Amino acid sequence: MILIYSHKLTSRLKYIFKTIFTDILHTEISFTDSTDEFEKSNDIKINYSTSKLNSGIFFQSTTILFETGIKEQNISIFEFEGDQCFYPVGKDAEFPFDPFAASFYLISRFEEYLPHIKDSHERFLATESLAFQNNFLDKPLVNIWANEIAKRIENQSNGFKFPERDFKFISTIDIDNAYAYKHKGFIRIVGGLIKSLFKEHNFIKRLNVVFGKALDPYNTFKYQHEIHKAHGISPIYFFLLGDYGLNDKNIPVKNKTFQSLIKSISDYSEVGIHPSYASNKDIEILSKEIKRLQAITHRNTTKSRQHFLKLNLPNTYRNLIDNDIKGDYTMGYAEKSGFRASICSPYYFYDLDTEVETKLQLFPFTIMEATYQYYEKSSPEKAIEEIIKLMNKVKEVKGTFISVWHNESLSDEGIWKDWKIVYEKMLKESLSKN
């Protein structure tokens, strides 16, 4: 048990200490605002306040954890032991900066509540982030700081050791479009064939698939099952079940083959909802899509990832909470790989508007194959080099590496030629020890 003292115990303070010590370092903590109780305690002790006490490891506090509301922060980046940091403090403190305040700013996504430029899909841009602008988007700083805090505590405490932790890997797969040509309904199939008339090879290929003479290129599900079984990996699948629209083009929900696919996958893997583009601003649409998945699987739906990674804080998360979603996997960028919240461990969403820690657990992802293909224009070779580099950074801090793939990117056809190898190498690398 570690006892935390502070002159004022706020929701923000309790939340970030719980995230660091309970969620990342797997250690129990308790709190006190009594200096007498703190001084008398025989527990490992941390003093998080403005001045030193007679005992305890001193982390000097700055102001953000004692504030309420969303105020512009005066942030100046400097380096400590080779890594970027901010919120400087005095020389008597254990660190020359406040790691708890900095961690709170990053994982609460404080900057996403402040005025910022959005992209065409109304998303917060990676280039707007503190991490990108100060060259630490590729670093899980919160985990790095947590591990440094743990080292300081162990070095100053007789025999105390934090529990051992292991690197974890989670493969997640979005099913935006289960089939390229089949099962889309008569009008969409005929329309696709007409469009492909001007590309002879594509027309013949479509025709062969529609009439069952060739496998649909997006139907990579047998391959996925075999490769995951070979590596002992159980991925999480997110199915798009929205009505047809400009940005929601999956198979019609009533299609029996599509329903059968969802049922079969849910027999051996976890399945979650991929809330449609349209659902992001309409909680009734979100509720309808969740009910559709539950009706197909006959199980409660507790996991989600937003289609197009549309994330509007805090409304998106509030809507998920209102629909009994327990874990969300949207925290990451479309256009850049790395650590959107500077963390590679699951943690809980803190609602800055209400100053409340919620029960919605966030699972930040590190890479998405579409980032390398559509935004970075990377070759498969370059992509796997970058993926392994980021995975090694997660391994170093004993974090959780989450990847995002799509069924079509495993087709090994068209723009996805040779990307199947990238996926296989990533799976293999996830099983190797550093």
N, C-alpha and C positions, 0 to 999 in steps of 0.2 A: 504494500500500500504506500502511495506517495501522498503526502499532505501538501495542499496548495494554499498558501496564504496570500490574500490581497486585501487592501484597505477597503475595497468595494467589490462585492460579488455580483456581477451582471450576467445577463443571459449570454451576451457575446463571449465574455470571459469563460464561463463554464463550457460553452459550446466548443471553443477552440482548444481548450485544455483536454476536453473529452476526445476530440478528434485526434489530437497528437498522441495522447497517452493510451486511451482505450482502443480507438479504431486502428491506429498505426502500430503502436508499440505494445499493445495487448496487455496493459497493466492497469490495475485498479487505482483510482484516485479519490480523494475527498477534499473538501474545501473548508476553510475557516476565514473569518474576518477578525478573529480575536488574536491579538499578539500573545496574550498569556497562554492560550491553548496551544498556539504554534510553538512557543519556546519550550513548553513542558513536554511536547510530544516526542516519542522515541522513533517515530516513522521517518522515512526519507522525506526531507522537507525542501520545498521550493518557495522562495519569497518573491512574489510578483507584485512589486509596488514601486514607489518612487525613491525609496531609501533602504539601505542595508539594515538588517536586524542582527541580533547577537548570534543567530544560528540560521541555517538554511542556505541553499544555493540561490544566489541573488540574480534574478533576471529583471532588469529595470524596465518598468512599464512606460509606454507612451499613452496617448489619449484615446485612440480609436475604440478600444474595448470598453471604455467607460462612457462613450457617447451613444446617442440614439439618433435615428434619422440618417439621411444620406447627404453628407457634406463633401464638397470637393476636398481632396487630400493633398497636402504638400509633400510630394514624393521626390526624393533625390537618391539616385542609385549610386552605390559604391561597392567595393569588393571586400569580401571577408573569406580568407582561406581559399581563394580562387573562384568563388561563386558570387554572383550579384546578391545584394541585399538592400534593404531600405528601412526607414524609421530608426535613425541613429540614437544612441543613448550614451551615458557617461562612461568613464573609464573604469569605474568600480564594478560594473556589471560583468556577468559571465561572458556575454557576447557584446560586441560594440554596436549591436542593433537589437531591436525587439522582435524575435522570431515568431512570437505568438500573434502580435499585431500584424506583421507582414503576412503570416499564414492566413489569418482571418481575411485580410483584404483580398488575397488571391483566391481562396476557395469559396468565399461568399459571392464571388464575381461582382464585387463592389463597383468596379469600373463599368460594368454593363448596365448599371442603373443610372450612371451619369450620362450627360449628352454625348452622343457619338454618331458617326456616319454608319449607315446600314447598307447592305448590298441590295440587289434587285429583288431578293427574296425576303427582305426585311430582317436579315440576320446580322449579328454582331461580327464584324470582320476581324480576322486574326491580326491584320495590319494595324488595327486600332488599339490593340492590347499593349499593356505595359511590357509583357513578356517578349513580344515580337520586337517592339521598338528598342528594347534594351538587351536583345540577344540572349534571352534565356528561355525561349519557347521550347527548346529541346532539352530542358532540364526539369526534373521533378523536384523543384527547390524545397517544397514543403517536406517531402520525405528525406531529402538531404539534411535539412535542418533538424528534423525529428531524430535522425540517427546521431547527429552531433550532440544534441541535447542528452540523448541516452548515454553517449560516451562520457560526457562530463559528469553525469550523475553516478555512473558506475565507478569512475576514477576517484570520486570524492566520497564514496560510501563503502563501508567495510563489507566486502563480499556480495553486495547486492548485484544481481544480474537480471536484465530484462529477458523475457522468454525468447527462445529462438524462433525465427520466422523464415519462411521459405518463399521463393519466387513463385508466382502463380501466373498461368496463362489462360485466357478465355477467348475462344474463337466465337465471333458472332456473325451471323449471315442474314442480310436483309433480302426479302423476297418482294421486290418492287414489281416484278414482272415474271411470273413463274414460267411462262412459255413465250417464245418469240413469235410464233406463227399460229399455233393451235389454240383451241378452246376460248377464242376471244369473241365468239358470236358471229353470225353470218355477215352482218354489215361490215364489221371491222376486218374480217378475213378477206372478203371480196375487195374491200378498199385497199388493203395491203397488196393484194395480187395485182390490182390495176396499177398502183404506184410502181410496182417492181417490173412492169412490162418493158420499161425503158432500160432495164438492166437485165439482160437475158439470163445470165448465170443466177442472179438472185431470184428471178421469176421461177426458173426451173427448180431451184432449191426449195422455195416456198411451196410450190405445187407438190413436190415429193413429200415434204413434211406434212402438209394438210391431208394428203391421201394415204398417209401411214407408210410410205416407202422409205422414209429417212427419219432419224431421231431429231426432234426439235432441238436446236442448238442451246437453248436455255435450260433444257432438261438435263441438268448435271447432277441430279439428286442421288442416283445410284453411285456415281463416282465419289460424291461427298461422303456417303455412308461408308464406303469401302476405305477411303483414305483416313477418315476419322477413327474408324475401328482399328486400322493398322497402327495408328499412333496413340491409341488409348485416350482419345480426346472426345468430349461430348460438347458440341457447340450449342449456342442458343440461337434460335431462328425467330426473326421478326417478320410477320406477314402483313402486307398492305391489304386491307379489306374495305377501302373507301369506294364510293361510287365513282364511275368514270368521269374524268375531268382533264383539264389541260395538263396538270402535273400529277395526276393519279390515274395510271393506265394499267392496272393489274387485270387479271382474269375476272370476269363477273363472279361475284360471291356465290351465286346459286349454281354455278357449274359443278357438276358432280365429280368430275375428275380433279378439279382444284380442291374441293372439299376432302376428297379421298387422300390427296397428297398431304394436306395439313394434318389429317388424322394419323396417317402413317408416320410422318415425321414426329408428331407429338408422342408416339409410342416409345421412341428411343432418345428423344432430345427435348430439352425445355423449349417451349414456344411462347412468344410474346406478341403483343400488338405493335404494328408499325403505323401509328396514327397518321392519317392522310394529311396532305397539304391543306385541304379544305377544313380539316378538323381543328387546326391550330387556333382559329378564332371563333369556334362554335362548339361549346361543350356538349351540346345535344348530339352533334355528329360524332364526336369522340365516344360518347356513351353508346351510341348505336353500333359503332365499329367494334368496341370491346365486347358487346353482347353477341355480335356475330361470331367472333372467335370462340367465345365460351359455348355457344350453341353447337359449334362444330366439334370442339375438343371435349366437351362435357367436363371441363375443369375451370376453376377460377383463373382469370388472367391477372397476373401480378407484375409482369415485366413489360417495358415499352422502350421504343426508340422512335423519335420523330422522323417522319419522312422529310427528305431534304435537310435534315438536322435543324428544322425550324424550332428555335428556342427563344421565347419572349419572356424574360424574367419580370416578375415572378408568376405571371399568369399561366404559362404552360405547365409549370410544376403544380400550381394550385389546382388546375383542372385534372391533372393526373391523380392527385391526392383525393379529390372529390369522387374519383371513380375507382378508388381502392387499389391503385397501382402502388406497389411497394418498392420497386427498383426501376430506375431509368438509366438508359445507356446512351444518351444523346450528347453528353458533355465532351465536345471535341470540335474541331474546325473542319469544314469541307475543303478549304483551299490550302491548308497547311497541316502537316503532321506535327506531333509533339504533345504538349501538355497544356490544354486550355486553362485549367485551373491550377497548374503547376504542381499537380499531385498525381500519383499513380497508385492510389489505394481507394477503395470504396469509402464514401463518407456521406453524411446526411445533409440534406438541403436546409440552409438557414434562410428564413424569410426575412429579409431586411426591412420590409415595410411593416411587419407586425412584430419584429424582434423576437421571433420564436424559432427554435430548432424543431423541424418537422420529422415525421417518421418516414419520409421518402428518401431512400438510399440512392445515391448517385454513383454510377460506375463509369468513370472517365475512360474513354478509349484513346489510344496513342496513334494508331495509324488506320487509314482507310485506303483501299487500293485505288478508288476513284480519284483521290488526291493526286497520286502519282501519274495516273493516266490523263486526266482532264485538265488539271491545274499545273502540275509540274512538268508534264510532257516527258516523263522519265522513261528510259528503257527498262525492261524487266531486270536487267543486270544491276542498273543503278538503284532501282527500287529495293531490291533485296539487300543491297549494301546499306542503304539508309535504314531499312527495317531492322536489320541485325544490330546496327549501331544504337538505335533507340532501345531495342530490347535489352541490350547489354547494360544500358543506363538504368533500366528498371530492375534488372537482376542485381546490380550493385547495391541497390537500396532495399532489396527484398520486397519489391512492390508487386503489383498486378498489371500485367501487360494485356490489354484488350485490343483485338483487331476487328475491323469491319470489312466484310467482303459481301459480294452479291453472287447469286447463282450464275448469272450470265458471264461474269469475269472468269469463271472456271470452265468456260466452253472451249478454250484453246482455239478460238476462231476469230477472224476479223481483227479488230483492234486489240483483242485479248489473246492473240497468238503468243504463246510462251509464258503467259501469266499463271497458268496452272503450276508451272515449275516454281514460280515465286511463292505461291501458297504452300506447296509441299516443303520447300526449303525453310519457310517460316515455321511450319509445324515441327520440323526436325530440330531447328534451332531452339525452339521452346522447351525441348526435352533435354538439351545438353546443359551441363554444369559449367559455369565459368571458372 
